Amino acid sequence: MPYATNQELPSSVRDHLPGHAQDIFRAAFNAAFHEHEHDPRQEEAAFRIAWAAVKKRYHKVGEQWLPRDG
């Protein structure tokens, strides 16, 4: 299901990503969810795409997600 706010994101996302990364995740998830409307694995695809979008702009160092340079 699409998320209207970052507060609605799963705790696995909300509790680990910085606010801007949560914005990226939510926007990518919502777009992918709509794009894969007739896919039986719609939600799974949306999660994969959302995480990929976050990883383009952030990387994990230890337990922290930090912005990528450039």
Buried (B, 14 or more C-beta within 10 A) or exposed (E): EEBEEBEEBEEEBBEEBBEEBBEBBBEBBBBBBEEBEEEEEBBEBBBBBBBEBBBEEBEEEEEEBEEEEE
